[in-house]
Structures are given as C-alpha cells and as structure tokens.
Amino acid sequence: MARMKFLCDAERCIECNGCVTACKNEHEVPWGVNRRRVVTLDDGVPGEKSISVACMHCTDAPCAAVCPVDCFYTTSDGIVLHNKDLCIGCGYCFYACPFGAPQYPQASAFGVRGKMDKCTFCAGGPEADGSAEEEKKYGRNRIAEGKLPLCAEMCATKALVAGDGDVVADIYRKRVLKRGGRPQTWGWETAYKA
C-alpha cells in the first residue's frame, strides 16, 4: 500500500505562496488558520531558502501520541487525519507537532478556541467520502476523487511534491543527482522514519 507524503524542494521554492492560497480557497479554511505556510530560512541572507510547511503525515505521528481522546488516526495509505467530533481542543497536539500543523481555528481565550484544525492531505475526514458533512468540516476530499492535494498541483515550480512516498523520494533523488549535491530537506528525518 502506498504511503502518501509531502516533500518541499528548497532549491525550487520561490516563496510565491501559491500553495497557501490554493489550500485556503479549496477548503474554505477560516481566517487566521493556515493549514499550509511558507517559511523562509536565513531571510535576507545570501543563500536563503524557502519551504512550504504543513502536516507531514508522520509515520509515527507525535500529535497522535499525545492526544488524550485519540482523535488522530492514520489511514491505510499513511495519511494522518483528525476527528473534529472527538477533539476537545486541549492543544497538546499543537505543542507536540514539530511542524506546527495543528492550529486553533479561533484567536480567543484558552478553552474557547474551538477544536483543532490541520492539513488533511485533501483526504477529508471520518465521514463518508464526498458527503456534505465531510466537506463542511474538513474540506473537499480530492484523494477519494483520485487526485493529489491541490497545494502540490498548484505549485508553479514543482517544489512541493505530494503522493506515494516512494515515488516522491525517486523524484527528489533524481533532482539531487542532477544538481550534483546532497539533499537538504528540512524535517525529512522526523516525517520519514522507516
């Protein structure tokens, strides 16, 4: 079975934020929540790099390990999803995630910020695939439609790649060999444990 993964090639990312805009528009993500964001490392310094960051759908997800109500689950193809009906909004997942993926949907007093929200790899949630309830809570289920996440499809430079982890790794390996260097992928060791 395929294990779905994201990879952002820092050598190709131009910080256009097309992936961020695509995600927000596709899933009607509430104001203040960014399921995906672009981070610039060494901003303003020669050699700065930009990377697109979201939930990396970790093999051994730390968010799932700390959740007191077990609202995180991993699908058969390795996508880490979150059940908003079970979530109590405690925020433990926010603190455990090295990528800052789970977020509160509201900026208000602690305890009334709502249930956490995170990247779904465009795979919806626990409701029936394509149902109105699933789309309202989690956004469109592109995976059930046989498509890849829109953020990766909309990346103008193909810096953001998504899909079967083996295929993504092969694409990146070919790019690195063509460039003649070694990979500098931020977060790789955390997200892609064997």
C-alpha positions in Angstrom: 0.0 0.0 0.0 1.2 3.5 -0.8 2.3 5.8 2.0 1.3 9.3 1.0 3.9 12.0 1.7 4.8 15.7 1.1 8.2 17.0 0.1 9.3 20.6 -0.5 12.4 21.1 -2.5 14.0 24.2 -1.0 16.1 24.7 -4.2 12.9 25.2 -6.2 10.6 27.1 -3.8 10.3 30.8 -4.7 8.0 31.8 -1.8 5.1 32.7 -4.1 2.5 31.3 -1.5 0.5 29.7 -4.3 0.2 26.5 -2.2 -1.1 28.5 0.8 -3.7 30.3 -1.4 -4.8 27.0 -3.1 -5.3 25.3 0.3 -7.3 28.2 1.8 -9.5 28.5 -1.3 -10.1 24.8 -1.8 -11.1 24.1 1.7 -12.5 27.5 2.8 -10.2 27.5 5.7 -11.2 30.0 8.4 -9.4 33.3 8.7 -6.4 33.0 11.0 -5.8 29.3 10.2 -3.2 28.3 7.7 -3.1 24.6 7.1 0.0 25.3 5.0 2.5 28.1 5.2 5.8 29.1 3.6 8.8 29.6 5.9 12.0 31.4 4.8 15.2 30.2 6.4 18.0 32.8 6.8 15.7 35.5 5.4 17.7 38.3 3.8 21.0 36.4 3.9 22.6 35.2 0.7 21.6 31.6 0.2 18.2 31.9 1.9 15.8 29.1 1.4 12.0 28.9 1.4 10.0 25.8 2.2 6.3 25.1 2.2 5.3 23.5 5.6 2.1 21.7 6.6 1.3 18.4 8.4 3.9 16.0 7.2 1.7 13.0 7.9 4.4 11.4 10.0 4.9 7.7 10.2 4.9 7.8 14.0 2.8 11.0 14.5 3.7 12.8 17.7 0.2 14.6 17.6 -1.5 11.2 17.8 0.8 10.0 20.7 -0.2 12.9 23.0 -3.9 13.2 22.2 -5.9 12.3 25.4 -9.0 11.5 23.4 -7.4 9.6 20.5 -8.9 11.8 17.8 -6.0 11.3 15.4 -5.9 8.3 13.2 -3.8 7.1 10.3 -5.5 5.9 7.1 -4.3 2.8 5.2 -2.2 4.9 2.9 -0.4 6.7 5.8 -2.4 10.0 5.9 -2.8 11.3 9.5 -6.3 12.6 10.0 -8.1 14.3 12.9 -11.7 13.6 14.0 -13.2 17.0 15.0 -16.2 15.3 16.7 -13.8 13.7 19.3 -11.4 16.7 19.6 -11.7 18.7 22.9 -9.3 21.5 21.8 -6.7 20.8 24.6 -3.8 21.8 22.3 -1.5 19.0 23.2 -1.1 18.2 19.5 -0.1 21.7 18.8 2.8 21.5 21.3 3.9 18.0 20.2 4.0 18.7 16.4 7.5 19.8 15.2 5.9 21.4 12.2 3.2 23.4 14.0 0.5 21.8 11.9 -2.5 21.6 14.3 -3.9 25.0 14.9 -6.8 26.6 16.8 -9.4 28.0 14.5 -10.2 31.0 16.7 -8.0 33.5 18.5 -9.8 33.9 21.8 -9.4 32.9 25.4 -7.9 29.5 26.1 -10.6 26.9 26.4 -13.0 28.6 23.9 -10.7 28.5 20.9 -12.6 25.5 19.4 -11.5 22.2 18.0 -8.1 21.9 16.4 -7.7 22.1 12.6 -4.9 20.7 10.4 -3.9 19.7 6.9 -5.9 16.7 5.7 -3.7 15.9 2.6 -7.0 16.8 0.8 -8.4 13.4 2.2 -11.4 14.7 4.1 -12.2 13.2 7.4 -14.0 10.2 9.1 -17.4 11.0 7.4 -18.5 9.3 4.2 -16.3 10.3 1.2 -17.7 13.2 -0.6 -20.5 13.9 1.8 -21.7 17.4 2.6 -20.8 17.0 6.3 -17.2 15.9 5.4 -16.8 18.9 3.1 -18.1 21.3 5.7 -15.8 20.1 8.5 -12.6 19.1 6.5 -12.9 20.4 3.0 -13.0 18.6 -0.3 -11.8 15.0 -0.5 -9.6 15.1 -3.5 -7.9 11.8 -2.6 -11.3 10.0 -2.9 -11.6 11.6 -6.4 -8.3 10.1 -7.4 -6.5 13.5 -7.3 -3.4 14.8 -5.4 -3.6 17.6 -2.8 -4.3 21.0 -4.6 -1.3 22.7 -2.9 1.1 20.4 -4.7 -0.8 20.6 -8.0 -0.8 24.4 -7.9 3.0 24.7 -7.2 4.3 26.7 -10.2 7.9 25.5 -9.8 7.0 21.9 -8.7 8.9 22.5 -5.5 6.1 21.0 -3.5 5.6 17.3 -4.4 2.9 15.0 -3.0 1.9 11.4 -3.5 3.3 7.9 -2.8 6.4 8.3 -0.6 8.5 6.0 -2.9 7.6 8.0 -6.0 8.2 11.3 -4.2 11.6 10.0 -3.0 12.5 8.9 -6.5 11.6 12.3 -8.0 13.7 14.1 -5.3 16.6 11.7 -5.7 16.8 12.4 -9.4 16.7 16.1 -8.8 19.5 15.9 -6.3 21.7 13.8 -8.6 21.0 16.1 -11.5 22.1 19.1 -9.3 25.1 17.2 -8.1 24.6 17.9 -4.4 23.2 16.3 -1.3 19.6 16.7 -0.1 18.8 19.5 2.3 15.2 18.7 3.1 14.0 20.2 6.4 12.1 17.8 8.5 12.9 14.7 6.5 14.2 12.6 9.4 11.2 13.4 11.6 8.5 12.7 9.0 10.0 9.8 7.1 11.2 7.4 9.8 11.5 3.9 8.4 
